[in-house]
Amino acid sequence: MIIYEVLRLYSPIAVITRAANNEVKLGEVYIPSEVEIGLPTLLLHHSHELWGEDAEEFNPERFSDGVLKATKNQFSFIPFGGVQAKMALAMILQNFSFQLSPAYIHAPCTDLTLQPQQQHGAQLILQKFDYFVCTAETIALEQLSAKYPREPNTDR
C-alpha cells in the first residue's frame, strides 16, 4: 500500500506517450494512425475528481482494498516501474536500515520526471545491517548437538 501511494503521489514519469499504429475510434473520438497521445500521469494521480478531496495527501490506506477499489474501477492508477521499485526496495530493506538526514528538505520538482530539486536532493542515512547468516546445514548441526550432547571423554 505504501509503495502504491508513493508511486501515485510521486510518479517517476510525469507523462506517458503512445503512438497509434492504426486508425482508432474511442467512443466519439477519432485518432488517426501515427498520432501520439500523451497521458499526464502526474495530473491523473493528483486529480481530486478521481482520488477525492485528500488527493494531495499521503494516505496508503486508500489501497487497503486493492488498486481497483482505490481507483473506483476507473483504471486511473498507472504505476510506471512498480514491479522494479518493489524488487529494489526489497533488496535494500534486506541489507540496510535508513532514515532521513536532518539536512533533508522536502521540495519535489517536475522536469521530465518527478524528482527532488537538484540543490536539495533526497538525503538519506544508510547503515548496512551486521547480521550472521545461517545455512540450513549449520542450523541442523546446532539442533543435533543440542539434542545429543557429547559426553566428555575421560579416557585421556
C-alpha positions in Angstrom: 0.0 0.0 0.0 2.8 2.4 0.9 4.6 1.8 -2.4 1.4 2.3 -4.4 0.8 5.6 -2.6 4.3 6.8 -3.1 4.1 5.9 -6.8 0.7 7.7 -7.0 2.0 10.9 -5.4 5.5 10.9 -6.8 5.2 9.1 -10.2 8.6 8.5 -11.6 7.3 9.7 -15.0 5.1 12.7 -15.5 3.7 11.9 -18.9 3.3 8.6 -20.8 3.2 8.9 -24.6 2.0 6.3 -27.0 1.5 6.4 -30.8 -1.5 4.9 -32.6 -0.3 2.2 -35.0 -3.7 2.2 -36.8 -6.7 4.5 -37.0 -8.8 4.1 -33.8 -12.2 5.3 -32.7 -12.7 5.6 -28.9 -16.3 6.5 -28.3 -16.8 9.7 -30.2 -13.0 10.4 -30.5 -11.2 9.6 -33.8 -7.4 9.1 -33.6 -5.6 8.9 -36.9 -2.7 6.5 -37.4 0.8 7.7 -36.2 -0.7 10.3 -33.9 1.0 10.5 -30.5 -1.2 10.6 -27.4 0.1 11.9 -24.1 -1.3 10.7 -20.8 -0.4 13.1 -17.9 0.0 10.6 -15.1 1.0 13.3 -12.7 -2.3 15.1 -13.2 -4.2 11.9 -13.2 -2.7 10.7 -9.9 -3.4 14.1 -8.2 -7.0 14.5 -9.5 -9.5 15.4 -6.8 -12.3 14.1 -9.0 -10.7 10.7 -9.2 -9.0 10.4 -5.8 -11.2 12.6 -3.6 -10.5 15.7 -1.6 -7.4 14.2 0.0 -5.7 13.5 -3.4 -2.7 15.6 -2.4 -2.3 13.8 1.0 -0.2 10.7 1.7 -2.8 8.1 2.5 -1.7 4.5 1.9 -4.9 3.2 3.3 -6.7 4.2 0.1 -5.2 1.0 -1.3 -6.2 -1.3 1.6 -8.9 -3.0 -0.6 -6.7 -3.2 -3.7 -6.0 -0.9 -6.6 -9.4 -1.3 -8.4 -11.3 -0.2 -5.3 -8.9 2.7 -4.7 -9.5 3.9 -8.3 -13.2 3.2 -8.2 -12.7 0.9 -11.3 -11.5 3.9 -13.3 -8.0 2.5 -14.1 -6.6 5.9 -13.1 -3.5 4.5 -11.4 -0.5 3.9 -13.7 2.4 3.0 -11.5 5.3 3.1 -14.0 8.1 1.0 -12.7 6.1 -0.5 -9.8 7.5 -4.1 -10.0 11.1 -2.8 -10.4 10.6 -0.4 -7.4 9.3 -3.3 -5.2 12.3 -5.5 -6.1 14.8 -2.8 -5.5 13.2 -1.8 -2.2 13.1 -5.4 -1.0 16.8 -5.8 -1.7 17.6 -2.5 0.1 15.4 -3.4 3.1 17.1 -6.8 3.4 20.5 -5.2 3.8 20.2 -1.6 5.1 18.4 0.5 7.7 17.8 4.1 6.6 16.5 7.3 7.9 16.1 10.8 6.5 19.1 13.0 7.1 18.4 16.0 9.4 19.5 18.2 6.4 16.7 16.8 4.2 14.4 19.4 2.6 11.2 18.2 1.0 11.0 20.0 -2.3 10.0 17.8 -5.3 10.0 19.3 -8.8 8.7 18.2 -12.2 11.0 18.1 -15.2 10.5 15.1 -17.4 10.2 13.0 -14.3 9.3 13.9 -10.7 12.4 14.2 -8.6 13.9 16.1 -5.7 15.2 19.6 -6.6 18.8 19.4 -7.6 20.0 21.8 -4.9 18.4 19.7 -2.2 18.4 16.0 -3.3 17.0 13.2 -1.3 19.4 12.9 1.6 19.3 9.6 3.4 21.5 8.0 6.0 22.0 4.3 5.2 23.5 1.8 7.6 24.3 -1.7 6.5 22.9 -4.4 8.7 25.5 -6.5 10.5 24.0 -9.9 10.9 25.1 -13.6 10.9 23.9 -15.7 8.0 23.0 -19.3 8.9 22.7 -22.1 6.4 20.3 -24.9 6.8 23.3 -27.2 7.5 24.5 -25.0 10.4 21.1 -24.9 12.0 20.7 -28.7 11.6 24.1 -29.3 13.3 23.2 -27.0 16.1 19.9 -28.8 16.7 21.6 -32.2 16.7 24.3 -31.0 19.1 21.6 -29.8 21.5 19.6 -33.0 21.2 22.6 -35.4 21.5 25.3 -33.6 23.6 28.7 -35.3 23.6 29.8 -36.9 26.8 33.2 -35.7 28.0 36.0 -38.1 27.1 37.6 -39.3 30.3 40.0 -41.8 28.7 42.7 -39.3 28.1 
